[in-house]
Structures are given as structure tokens and as C-alpha cells.
């Protein structure tokens, strides 16, 4: 009996596609530099400058959670970066941008 090679190739294609999409969603670019999950608040400020707005979400002992907002002129949405204990844990699109910052 002859086995088809299409199901394994399709599975491989789907895995590679999803991995690529997950990678692109976890990267935030500013001033030509990549900011990634795990970067410290210091590293992000060095790469991007100060955010337009910072808010403290919660604080449990040393596990302070902050959300930083970068409202770049050249983007459609505000970039929201969430930090837990000083490390970047999440990046997502926020509100529609008003373009209050210059982030090349």
C-alpha cells in the first residue's frame, strides 16, 4: 500500500507558518531595533526612548506589572508593552494612534 506524502508536508507547512506568525507578533520595532519578549525595561528605553504613557497594573512583592504605551506617528495603533518584574512579557496593539511620538 502506498502512503501519501501530502499530510506530513501540510503539517510541516502549518507548523512553520504558525511559528513565523508567532515570532512576528512577539517583535516590536522602534528606531530600527528589535524589542523582544524577555528584554528589560532598561533595554527597551535604550532602544526606544521613554514611552508616551506608563501605568502600573499590579504589584505583588517583587512582581510589579507595568504597561507602557508607545504612540508612534507612523503606526495605526498604540503599541502596548507589558512588563512583569522588569521584563517584557507581552506586546499588543492598543487604541488607535494619535501619533504623539516620533518612533522611526
VENPEZI-V934454 format. One record per helix or strand of 3 or more residues. SS is the DSSP state (2 for helix, 1 for strand). FROM is the first residue (numbers start at 1). TO is the last residue. Records with the same first field share a line. If there is no record, write none. Layout:
SS: FROM-TO + FROM-TO
//
This chain:
2: 6-25 + 41-48
1: 27-30 + 33-36 + 53-60 + 63-70 + 77-84 + 87-96
//
